[in-house]
Amino acid sequence: MSESTVEIEYCVPCGFLDRASDLQHLLLRTFGERLDGVTLLTGADGVFRIRVGEEVVYDKFEDGNYDPDEVVREVRARL
């Protein structure tokens, strides 16, 4: 995966689709053509994880305090 590709893995049974979709739109609005893509990946077991390239920039299990602005800062630092 390219370093300018973001993956958002979200828990379907938990109802995290709206959160994942909102973040996808925020990242596309913020970075536009600097990103090759922002992909949504379905998951389970409470997952909500964001990767830029192969690097995890947010994982709900490691940091329960989800802040979209912090995710944007982390993505920006890797582009």
PyMOL commands that place a pseudoatom at each C-alpha (Angstrom):
pseudoatom trace, name=CA, resn=MET, resi=1, chain=A, elem=C, hetatm=0, pos=[0.000, 0.000, 0.000]
pseudoatom trace, name=CA, resn=SER, resi=2, chain=A, elem=C, hetatm=0, pos=[1.226, 3.484, -0.855]
pseudoatom trace, name=CA, resn=GLU, resi=3, chain=A, elem=C, hetatm=0, pos=[2.163, 5.925, 1.904]
pseudoatom trace, name=CA, resn=SER, resi=4, chain=A, elem=C, hetatm=0, pos=[-0.464, 8.245, 0.466]
pseudoatom trace, name=CA, resn=THR, resi=5, chain=A, elem=C, hetatm=0, pos=[-3.231, 5.699, 0.948]
pseudoatom trace, name=CA, resn=VAL, resi=6, chain=A, elem=C, hetatm=0, pos=[-5.310, 5.618, 4.121]
pseudoatom trace, name=CA, resn=GLU, resi=7, chain=A, elem=C, hetatm=0, pos=[-7.242, 2.591, 5.368]
pseudoatom trace, name=CA, resn=ILE, resi=8, chain=A, elem=C, hetatm=0, pos=[-10.019, 2.950, 7.914]
pseudoatom trace, name=CA, resn=GLU, resi=9, chain=A, elem=C, hetatm=0, pos=[-10.976, -0.410, 9.414]
pseudoatom trace, name=CA, resn=TYR, resi=10, chain=A, elem=C, hetatm=0, pos=[-14.231, -0.245, 11.343]
pseudoatom trace, name=CA, resn=CYS, resi=11, chain=A, elem=C, hetatm=0, pos=[-16.508, -2.579, 13.291]
pseudoatom trace, name=CA, resn=VAL, resi=12, chain=A, elem=C, hetatm=0, pos=[-19.726, -3.216, 11.362]
pseudoatom trace, name=CA, resn=PRO, resi=13, chain=A, elem=C, hetatm=0, pos=[-21.723, -4.727, 14.267]
pseudoatom trace, name=CA, resn=CYS, resi=14, chain=A, elem=C, hetatm=0, pos=[-20.737, -1.758, 16.486]
pseudoatom trace, name=CA, resn=GLY, resi=15, chain=A, elem=C, hetatm=0, pos=[-22.227, 0.712, 14.019]
pseudoatom trace, name=CA, resn=PHE, resi=16, chain=A, elem=C, hetatm=0, pos=[-18.936, 2.531, 13.314]
pseudoatom trace, name=CA, resn=LEU, resi=17, chain=A, elem=C, hetatm=0, pos=[-19.748, 3.052, 9.614]
pseudoatom trace, name=CA, resn=ASP, resi=18, chain=A, elem=C, hetatm=0, pos=[-20.897, 6.656, 10.150]
pseudoatom trace, name=CA, resn=ARG, resi=19, chain=A, elem=C, hetatm=0, pos=[-17.704, 7.509, 12.058]
pseudoatom trace, name=CA, resn=ALA, resi=20, chain=A, elem=C, hetatm=0, pos=[-15.555, 5.856, 9.380]
pseudoatom trace, name=CA, resn=SER, resi=21, chain=A, elem=C, hetatm=0, pos=[-17.446, 7.560, 6.558]
pseudoatom trace, name=CA, resn=ASP, resi=22, chain=A, elem=C, hetatm=0, pos=[-17.239, 10.984, 8.254]
pseudoatom trace, name=CA, resn=LEU, resi=23, chain=A, elem=C, hetatm=0, pos=[-13.477, 10.554, 8.711]
pseudoatom trace, name=CA, resn=GLN, resi=24, chain=A, elem=C, hetatm=0, pos=[-13.086, 9.418, 5.097]
pseudoatom trace, name=CA, resn=HIS, resi=25, chain=A, elem=C, hetatm=0, pos=[-14.808, 12.586, 3.861]
pseudoatom trace, name=CA, resn=LEU, resi=26, chain=A, elem=C, hetatm=0, pos=[-12.787, 14.782, 6.246]
pseudoatom trace, name=CA, resn=LEU, resi=27, chain=A, elem=C, hetatm=0, pos=[-9.498, 13.326, 5.001]
pseudoatom trace, name=CA, resn=LEU, resi=28, chain=A, elem=C, hetatm=0, pos=[-10.494, 13.653, 1.342]
pseudoatom trace, name=CA, resn=ARG, resi=29, chain=A, elem=C, hetatm=0, pos=[-11.632, 17.268, 1.861]
pseudoatom trace, name=CA, resn=THR, resi=30, chain=A, elem=C, hetatm=0, pos=[-8.470, 18.123, 3.792]
pseudoatom trace, name=CA, resn=PHE, resi=31, chain=A, elem=C, hetatm=0, pos=[-5.863, 16.436, 1.587]
pseudoatom trace, name=CA, resn=GLY, resi=32, chain=A, elem=C, hetatm=0, pos=[-7.581, 16.099, -1.798]
pseudoatom trace, name=CA, resn=GLU, resi=33, chain=A, elem=C, hetatm=0, pos=[-5.194, 14.968, -4.505]
pseudoatom trace, name=CA, resn=ARG, resi=34, chain=A, elem=C, hetatm=0, pos=[-2.361, 14.406, -2.022]
pseudoatom trace, name=CA, resn=LEU, resi=35, chain=A, elem=C, hetatm=0, pos=[-4.049, 11.088, -1.220]
pseudoatom trace, name=CA, resn=ASP, resi=36, chain=A, elem=C, hetatm=0, pos=[-4.199, 8.156, -3.607]
pseudoatom trace, name=CA, resn=GLY, resi=37, chain=A, elem=C, hetatm=0, pos=[-7.264, 6.934, -1.744]
pseudoatom trace, name=CA, resn=VAL, resi=38, chain=A, elem=C, hetatm=0, pos=[-9.080, 6.456, 1.535]
pseudoatom trace, name=CA, resn=THR, resi=39, chain=A, elem=C, hetatm=0, pos=[-10.405, 2.921, 1.846]
pseudoatom trace, name=CA, resn=LEU, resi=40, chain=A, elem=C, hetatm=0, pos=[-13.037, 1.636, 4.263]
pseudoatom trace, name=CA, resn=LEU, resi=41, chain=A, elem=C, hetatm=0, pos=[-12.455, -1.921, 5.476]
pseudoatom trace, name=CA, resn=THR, resi=42, chain=A, elem=C, hetatm=0, pos=[-15.148, -3.838, 7.296]
pseudoatom trace, name=CA, resn=GLY, resi=43, chain=A, elem=C, hetatm=0, pos=[-14.249, -5.494, 10.571]
pseudoatom trace, name=CA, resn=ALA, resi=44, chain=A, elem=C, hetatm=0, pos=[-15.693, -6.790, 13.829]
pseudoatom trace, name=CA, resn=ASP, resi=45, chain=A, elem=C, hetatm=0, pos=[-14.863, -7.128, 17.518]
pseudoatom trace, name=CA, resn=GLY, resi=46, chain=A, elem=C, hetatm=0, pos=[-14.931, -3.369, 18.195]
pseudoatom trace, name=CA, resn=VAL, resi=47, chain=A, elem=C, hetatm=0, pos=[-12.150, -2.469, 15.771]
pseudoatom trace, name=CA, resn=PHE, resi=48, chain=A, elem=C, hetatm=0, pos=[-11.585, 1.127, 14.677]
pseudoatom trace, name=CA, resn=ARG, resi=49, chain=A, elem=C, hetatm=0, pos=[-8.074, 1.441, 13.242]
pseudoatom trace, name=CA, resn=ILE, resi=50, chain=A, elem=C, hetatm=0, pos=[-6.534, 3.911, 10.822]
pseudoatom trace, name=CA, resn=ARG, resi=51, chain=A, elem=C, hetatm=0, pos=[-3.415, 3.199, 8.761]
pseudoatom trace, name=CA, resn=VAL, resi=52, chain=A, elem=C, hetatm=0, pos=[-1.358, 5.400, 6.493]
pseudoatom trace, name=CA, resn=GLY, resi=53, chain=A, elem=C, hetatm=0, pos=[0.573, 3.060, 4.284]
pseudoatom trace, name=CA, resn=GLU, resi=54, chain=A, elem=C, hetatm=0, pos=[1.554, 0.220, 6.623]
pseudoatom trace, name=CA, resn=GLU, resi=55, chain=A, elem=C, hetatm=0, pos=[1.734, 2.437, 9.729]
pseudoatom trace, name=CA, resn=VAL, resi=56, chain=A, elem=C, hetatm=0, pos=[-1.099, 2.484, 12.269]
pseudoatom trace, name=CA, resn=VAL, resi=57, chain=A, elem=C, hetatm=0, pos=[-1.855, 6.090, 13.243]
pseudoatom trace, name=CA, resn=TYR, resi=58, chain=A, elem=C, hetatm=0, pos=[-4.885, 5.346, 15.436]
pseudoatom trace, name=CA, resn=ASP, resi=59, chain=A, elem=C, hetatm=0, pos=[-6.189, 2.201, 17.111]
pseudoatom trace, name=CA, resn=LYS, resi=60, chain=A, elem=C, hetatm=0, pos=[-9.226, 2.348, 19.390]
pseudoatom trace, name=CA, resn=PHE, resi=61, chain=A, elem=C, hetatm=0, pos=[-7.784, -0.446, 21.525]
pseudoatom trace, name=CA, resn=GLU, resi=62, chain=A, elem=C, hetatm=0, pos=[-4.580, 1.519, 22.212]
pseudoatom trace, name=CA, resn=ASP, resi=63, chain=A, elem=C, hetatm=0, pos=[-6.100, 4.993, 22.505]
pseudoatom trace, name=CA, resn=GLY, resi=64, chain=A, elem=C, hetatm=0, pos=[-9.802, 5.061, 23.312]
pseudoatom trace, name=CA, resn=ASN, resi=65, chain=A, elem=C, hetatm=0, pos=[-9.908, 8.867, 22.931]
pseudoatom trace, name=CA, resn=TYR, resi=66, chain=A, elem=C, hetatm=0, pos=[-10.914, 9.239, 19.263]
pseudoatom trace, name=CA, resn=ASP, resi=67, chain=A, elem=C, hetatm=0, pos=[-10.206, 12.754, 17.963]
pseudoatom trace, name=CA, resn=PRO, resi=68, chain=A, elem=C, hetatm=0, pos=[-10.658, 13.324, 14.199]
pseudoatom trace, name=CA, resn=ASP, resi=69, chain=A, elem=C, hetatm=0, pos=[-8.430, 16.425, 14.324]
pseudoatom trace, name=CA, resn=GLU, resi=70, chain=A, elem=C, hetatm=0, pos=[-5.608, 14.371, 15.837]
pseudoatom trace, name=CA, resn=VAL, resi=71, chain=A, elem=C, hetatm=0, pos=[-6.044, 11.754, 13.099]
pseudoatom trace, name=CA, resn=VAL, resi=72, chain=A, elem=C, hetatm=0, pos=[-5.752, 14.527, 10.481]
pseudoatom trace, name=CA, resn=ARG, resi=73, chain=A, elem=C, hetatm=0, pos=[-2.524, 15.729, 12.138]
pseudoatom trace, name=CA, resn=GLU, resi=74, chain=A, elem=C, hetatm=0, pos=[-1.116, 12.204, 12.150]
pseudoatom trace, name=CA, resn=VAL, resi=75, chain=A, elem=C, hetatm=0, pos=[-1.989, 11.686, 8.483]
pseudoatom trace, name=CA, resn=ARG, resi=76, chain=A, elem=C, hetatm=0, pos=[-0.495, 15.085, 7.547]
pseudoatom trace, name=CA, resn=ALA, resi=77, chain=A, elem=C, hetatm=0, pos=[2.768, 14.144, 9.281]
pseudoatom trace, name=CA, resn=ARG, resi=78, chain=A, elem=C, hetatm=0, pos=[3.060, 11.090, 7.047]
pseudoatom trace, name=CA, resn=LEU, resi=79, chain=A, elem=C, hetatm=0, pos=[2.253, 12.652, 3.683]
for i in range(1, 79): cmd.bond("trace and resi %d" % i, "trace and resi %d" % (i + 1))
show_as sticks, trace
zoom trace
